[in-house]
Amino acid sequence: MKARQFLHHTAYGYIGIGTLTVVLGLAIFLFWKENILLLEGTSAHAPARQAVNAGIVPPQPQLSPLPQKVNGIYLTSWSAGSERKVTQVLELIKGTSINAVVVDLKDYSGYVGYDSQIPEVMAYKSRNPRIRDLNALIKRFHDAGIYVIGRITVFQDPVLAKARPDIAIHSKRKLGSSSSLSSSSTLWLDQLKLAWVDPASRDTWDYVIAIGKEASSRGVDELNFDYVRFPADGRLDDMIFPISNASTAKRDVIRNFFAYLRDAFPDQKISADIFGMALINTDDSGIGQVLEDVYSYFDYVSPMIYPSHFYAGFLGYKNPAAHPYEVVKYSMEKAIERLTTYNQQLTINTSSSATELPIVGRSPAEALAQTGRSPVKLRPWLQSFNLGATYTTAMIRAQIEANAKSAGSENNAMNGFLLWDPQNRYNKAAL
């Protein structure tokens, strides 16, 4: 199995604390067919490939009561659409601390992996219902008391880019002397040959919001947004944006999207995935992500703290992957330190003038006051795959322990953890 198949979202190597460089690809690239074989044996038509479907199941209410702390595992839409795999997962987590699943609704491929009825999904030919009955799946998890988080990748979207080249990032080299951005043949591609849409595209914002609203209406308890950034790898100097321009900083583009998203989901729990080094870097790392901006608009922030992804020499360790406790504890303490400072500096403005501002004009304080939300909480992604070291039960548990100790017994800034394994093979003893 290639190393890149064990990485989450986009794998990245860190050259220095202030410099982020992507050197490998995303977690589940080229993993679809392998996942099918893993789940169902050699035949894609084996009986176990039966969808999770107990007949006609209506949209589900969201789980009640909600768990006070969420400990979750990641499932691809392939896994979540498999009767056998779902049964295995429910059996696996019995008697453990796991009380949540993160299920792909739209993954890095751009395909919407459930039985969506959204007109744009149909028009863009992005519907690929690996989960044939989302309602039935949610009911099955809810019946077991499992909190369901729906994961939506945002700006990395090859399907949308091909269907709507007018809102996609294009390649200067491919365009040549042409100024037309209407052809998919000139799309810019990242290191893994995947296309992106312009993060400033309101059509993209509305598209992912439509997916989120449909999922929420069917019982998904929380929406998790990933790839909420500009590209970080590939020939970055070759990009042409149809909407973004030099007069608007990347940070402002991403922050405006966050505000727009929050306005669309005032009462829905939403979370965002960010690079682990965003906990340490104070600038936007060239991708538009700043930790305090994420704090401002989401209920939960999930930094990807995979020890294998940190550069040699981080914290003085030649191989940070071999020191999961130290890497996670240091990173989370930095995150909590910044969150504490953020909360101290946040002056809630409840004046009537604040409510008259459009969402993209609101300050973080105003956005928080108007939604009536509880303060943001941290819930990191932790490593449950072999890269840089063989991740034993003890090493996975070390990360969980480090996360808990970073929070402290009196610290309410934390809300559990999430485990990532692109193969969806989890060690019960570690849970």
C-alpha positions, 0 to 999 in steps of 0.5 A, a space after each residue: 500500500 502506498 504511503 499516500 493512501 494513509 494520509 488525511 485530506 492533503 498530506 503535508 511535510 513541514 519544512 519549518 514552523 512558519 512554512 507549509 509545503 505539501 509533498 504528498 497526496 491526500 488520504 484516500 486517493 485511488 482508494 475507491 476500488 480498493 475499498 470496495 474489495 476490502 469491504 466486499 471481497 473480490 466481487 463487487 456484486 457479493 451479497 454483502 454489497 447490499 445497501 443499508 436500506 430497511 425499506 422506505 425510511 423517512 427523514 430522521 430527527 437529529 439525535 437527542 440528547 446530544 453527547 456531551 463529548 464526541 469521540 468519532 471514527 471516519 467512514 468513507 461513503 463506500 463503507 457507510 453504504 455497505 451493510 456488512 461494514 456498518 454492522 462491523 462498525 456497530 459491533 466494533 464500537 460497543 463497549 468503547 468510548 466511540 459514540 460518533 461516526 464521520 461519514 463522507 457526503 461529498 469527498 475529494 473526488 467531487 462526487 456526492 456519495 448518497 441518494 441526493 435529490 438536489 437539482 444541481 447535483 443532478 445537473 452536474 452529474 456529481 451524484 454517485 449514491 454509494 449510500 443508497 438510503 441516507 435516511 436508513 443509515 442515519 436511523 441505524 446509527 441513531 438507534 444505537 445512540 451514535 452521533 452522525 457527522 456528515 463530511 463535505 469537501 469544499 473547494 477541491 472538487 474535480 466534478 464541479 470544476 469540470 461541470 462549471 469551468 467558469 468558476 474553476 481554477 485554470 492553468 496559465 500554461 494551458 491557456 496560453 494566449 487565450 483568456 477564455 475560462 470556459 473550457 475544462 481542458 485548461 483546468 489547473 490541477 494539483 499534485 494529484 491531478 485533481 481540479 479545484 474551484 475558486 474559493 471566492 465562488 458564491 455558486 460553490 458556496 451555495 452548492 455545498 450549503 445545499 448539500 449540507 441543508 439536505 443532509 441536515 434535513 434528513 437527520 445528520 447531526 453535524 456538518 463537517 467542512 474540509 478543504 476550506 482553503 486555497 490549494 497548497 500543492 502543485 504549481 501554485 504560480 500557474 493558477 488563474 482565478 476567475 473570481 479571486 483577485 489580488 485586491 482581496 487577501 486569501 484570508 478574507 476570501 476564506 473568512 467571508 466563506 466561513 461567515 456565509 456558511 455560519 449565516 446559512 446554518 445558524 442553528 446547525 452544528 458545523 465544524 471545520 478541518 484545518 492543517 495541524 500547523 495552523 495551531 502554530 502558524 499565526 499567518 494564513 500559510 498562503 492558503 487563507 486559513 487562520 486559526 482565530 478565523 475558524 474559531 469565530 464561525 464554527 462550533 467545533 474545530 478539528 485540526 489534523 494532528 498526525 505526528 507522521 506529518 510533522 517535519 524531522 526535527 519538530 520538537 527535537 525529534 528525528 521522527 515525530 511519528 514515533 512520539 505521538 503523545 508529545 506531538 499531540 500534547 504540544 499542538 493541542 496546548 498551543 491551540 488551547 492557549 490561542 483559544 483562551 487568548 481569543 476568548 479573552 479578547 472577544 468582546 461581545 457586541 449585542 447592540 442593535 447596530 450589529 444586527 443590521 450588518 450583512 453577514 460578511 461585514 460582521 466581526 467575529 464577536 458580532 457573528 457569535 453574539 447574533 447566533 447565540 452559540 456556545 463558545 467554539 470547542 476543539 476536537 482534533 483528528 488523530 492518527 490511526 494509520 501506519 505512516 512514519 511508524 507502525 501505529 500500535 494500540 499504545 500509540 493510538 491511546 497515547 494520542 487520546 491521552 495527550 488530547 485529554 491531558 491537554 484539556 485538563 480536568 477543568 478545561 471546557 475547550 475540548 470536545 473529544 477526538 476523531 480517528 482517521 484511517 482511510 481503510 476504516 480499519 480500527 483497533 478496538 483495544 485502542 478505542 
